[in-house]
Amino acid sequence: MASKRKQNPENYPSEDEMNLNEESGRPTRKRHNVTGGGNKPPKKRHPVLRVLAFFLVGLLLVCGGLFAYGWSLLSSMRLNPYATPNPDATMEPGLDDGSLQDDPEAEDPEADDLEAYDPSKTVAPVEMAEEDDQIINYLLVGLDARKMTDTISGNTDVMIIMTLDKKHNKIKLTSLMRDILVEMPGQSSMKRLNAANSYLGIDGAIQLIEDTFGIPIDGFAAVNFIGVADAVDILGGVTVDVLSNEVNELNNCLRAQKESYGYDNVTYVRSSGVQTLNGQQALAYMRIRHISGGDFNRTARQRKVLSAVFDSVKDMNELQMIQLATKLSGSVRTNLTEMEMLAAVSDMYSLRGATLEELRIPMDDTYKNANYKGMAILDIDFEVNSQAMKDFIYE
């Protein structure tokens, strides 16, 4: 038989500690006040404090969500540092106008009329400029591809060094002409500058520019032209002066873009003069190539559009910045970390009222057109142009 546990009366309240619940008849234990001050009434909860607490929690959640969203956008623009480069990979091409996915050694018919390049010419090494933490150089490369990947392949259609000069409160754009003839490491013959990415990869291309011109590069951003068109539309268009000999070629580029990208609604430019171009029109304007002035005037048009974009960014509000970042996230790849991207944005913001200056390399009277193995190239004076770049960027 199971034994009964002896009950200790001391474990129970005395009669004085008990009273009866009038409705149920059950005894109710009196609450003891451990402080000895008698029974205290329950504390009142203030509804204002409760609302304030909910508001603060909600605000933290919203801010945290916005931060996470912004961080994910930055992360999507960063090249995977662990991706294995594939030299045989090609990006899905965009507009096939011969400006990007062309053979880097293709012969040019116009080269037949040019003086042959002198292969015995020697180029003296240039001295690297002294770095200044108040002057930051980013290499911007323009790509004509439908999609961005973790492998930046093919020729670079645009090469611009963007300098954030916090010392002199300036933003500077230095355009590098694509047809500059350079020594290409690991290759038996010289190549055009725009082929550096095809042969060396983006890191090798950056190193080549540093060694060739003596300008340290702090990072790069590869921009898909389609993203440029989207950015222009967000900014409400860009205002440029379209010349009379540019109108027909601009519209030809618009027709090619419509067929290649599947644009439904295309607005053609009807006349020359100062006008506001939408994204598609600005992209076609940047692509104009087959008129007098060739690549020299084309790089000038690219700088015009970029300058107009920078001017518009200075006046953007917060919502427009979010829209711009969202649109560009799929069209930009960079080797900057998320924190470095935030630092770059902060630097750009601090230069909202900065002066915008431009330089083209090679400068006038520092080069000659020549024929190198059937290619039309620019034979430039590297010593003079390198010094001009240093003076422009650091002074």
Secondary structure by P-SEA (a helix, b strand, c coil): cccccccccccccccccccccccccbbbbbbbccccccccccbbbbaaaaaaaaaaaaaaaaaaaaaaaaaaaaaaacccccbbbbccccccccccccccccccccccccccccccccccccccbbbbccccccbbbbbbbbbbcccccccccccccbbbbbbbcccccbbbbbbbbccccccccccccccccccccccccaaaaaaaaaaaccccccbbbbbbaaaaaaaaaaacbbbbbccccaaaaaaaaaaaaaaaacccbbbbbcccccccccaaaaaaaaaccccccaaaaaaaaaaaaaaaaaaaaaaccaaaaaaaaaaacccccccccaaaaaaaaaaaaaaccbbbbbccccccccbbbbbcccccccccaaaaaaaaaaaaccc
